[in-house]
Amino acid sequence: MFIEKLKKIFDLCQKRKRLVRKGGRIIERIVLPLKSALKKYFPRLIHIITSRPKYCKNYKKICMLAYKYDSVFNTFKRHKDYRRVLEHVTDKQGQAYLDIIKEEGKDLLKYFSKFKENDMYGDPLEYTYEVGEFSPTTLRYIKVLCDLKNIFGDLNSLDIIEIGGGYGGQCKIISDVFNYHSYTIVDLNEVLPLIHKYLVKLNVKNVNYLTQYQIKRNRTYDLVISNYAFSECIKDVQNYYVNHILNRTKKGYITYNYDNSRTTISHPILPYNKKEITQILSRKHAIRIIDEKPKTNPLNFIIIWQKK
Ligand SMILES: C[S@@+](CC[C@H](N)C(=O)[O-])C[C@H]1O[C@@H](n2cnc3c(N)ncnc32)[C@H](O)[C@@H]1O
């Protein structure tokens, strides 16, 4: 009787697991390519859709629940509302990131077993690469580290600030290689507790967690990083970050994933387009624009600067 019951529970769990995997594959093969195509031709529309309060609310809710309950934390990277915002890097893009790392960051290959720890929590979708099973999102964080290392050199002893830290993956990957002096993550109030929980579990040290309103006016940083985050904020919030962080930081690496220049010259609320943001940052820094590689959207680009 008891064995029968156990068997039933086991069968149910297997069935649920298969359904989750099937759901993941549908998102991977149909939803994401469709979203990518729509983004290419209707960037403004897609920005508005994904910024709709309903999605924001659900994303924040998952973050708060993952912080509160281990059962949610154990699988948060697979949740559909979470994957609308993060964890949507495809298998193929993961391979492209790995190819770049092998080409431009060979010395990082020895850290791969340490990097792999980033897939220990949240049950991300993983794929098999020649370096083993990896989530493509982790490979993207390693590729960003590869860029940072090649552009800025040694990150040891720096005060780093990241705007929009996701769950803290980029911070974890950087901490595996560099002994920074401090790493400050600025994110939403509802998201910071999850980042804190995640990084404590991985034993990542010297991290500060701030909302935008907690940034100290007289505090300066050596390097600002923001990937797919600063560029998704509305103009008012972007202005705040420009004045309080970007203008005052000597080195910068910003992946800019929104460009509304095709549809409108300037919009009062939506994020700055490429022309506007490059003009604004050029007032304070000698910026360079480099390609996002691989391109996850034809309009994406990376802004970098460093003062000698
Ligand atoms: C698309 S995710 C990118 C996360 C991470 N940078 C990465 O590359 O995976 C956008 C991030 O920006 C955060 N975010 C949204 N609004 C923000 C704001 N006003 N200030 C700071 N972060 C914000 C989100 O919570 C999320 O962590």
The ligand as an SDF file (V2000), in Angstrom:
LIG
                    3D

 27 29  0  0  0  0  0  0  0  0999 V2000
   17.4910   42.0080  -18.1840 C   0  0  0  0  0  0  0  0  0  0  0  0
   18.0470   41.9840  -16.5300 S   0  0  0  0  0  0  0  0  0  0  0  0
   19.8050   41.9390  -16.7570 C   0  0  0  0  0  0  0  0  0  0  0  0
   20.5100   41.3440  -15.5730 C   0  0  0  0  0  0  0  0  0  0  0  0
   22.0130   41.1660  -15.6900 C   0  0  0  0  0  0  0  0  0  0  0  0
   22.6840   42.4190  -15.8830 N   0  0  0  0  0  0  0  0  0  0  0  0
   22.3950   40.1980  -16.7720 C   0  0  0  0  0  0  0  0  0  0  0  0
   23.1580   40.5700  -17.6740 O   0  0  0  0  0  0  0  0  0  0  0  0
   21.9460   39.0440  -16.7320 O   0  0  0  0  0  0  0  0  0  0  0  0
   17.7160   43.6260  -15.9620 C   0  0  0  0  0  0  0  0  0  0  0  0
   18.0980   43.8600  -14.5190 C   0  0  0  0  0  0  0  0  0  0  0  0
   17.8600   45.2400  -14.2010 O   0  0  0  0  0  0  0  0  0  0  0  0
   17.1610   45.3100  -12.9720 C   0  0  0  0  0  0  0  0  0  0  0  0
   16.4410   46.5830  -12.9000 N   0  0  0  0  0  0  0  0  0  0  0  0
   15.2080   46.9130  -13.3470 C   0  0  0  0  0  0  0  0  0  0  0  0
   14.9270   48.1980  -13.0620 N   0  0  0  0  0  0  0  0  0  0  0  0
   16.0110   48.6980  -12.4150 C   0  0  0  0  0  0  0  0  0  0  0  0
   16.3470   49.9580  -11.8600 C   0  0  0  0  0  0  0  0  0  0  0  0
   15.5120   50.9900  -11.8970 N   0  0  0  0  0  0  0  0  0  0  0  0
   17.5600   50.1070  -11.2740 N   0  0  0  0  0  0  0  0  0  0  0  0
   18.4420   49.0810  -11.2260 C   0  0  0  0  0  0  0  0  0  0  0  0
   18.1780   47.8700  -11.7410 N   0  0  0  0  0  0  0  0  0  0  0  0
   16.9970   47.6840  -12.3210 C   0  0  0  0  0  0  0  0  0  0  0  0
   16.2970   44.0730  -12.9740 C   0  0  0  0  0  0  0  0  0  0  0  0
   15.8260   43.7440  -11.7000 O   0  0  0  0  0  0  0  0  0  0  0  0
   17.3020   43.0650  -13.5080 C   0  0  0  0  0  0  0  0  0  0  0  0
   18.1390   42.6160  -12.4850 O   0  0  0  0  0  0  0  0  0  0  0  0
  1  2  1  0
  2  3  1  0
  2 10  1  0
  3  4  1  0
  4  5  1  0
  5  6  1  0
  5  7  1  0
  7  8  2  0
  7  9  1  0
 10 11  1  0
 11 12  1  0
 11 26  1  0
 12 13  1  0
 13 14  1  0
 13 24  1  0
 14 15  1  0
 14 23  1  0
 15 16  2  0
 16 17  1  0
 17 18  1  0
 17 23  2  0
 18 19  1  0
 18 20  2  0
 20 21  1  0
 21 22  2  0
 22 23  1  0
 24 25  1  0
 24 26  1  0
 26 27  1  0
M  CHG  2   2   1   9  -1
M  END
$$$$
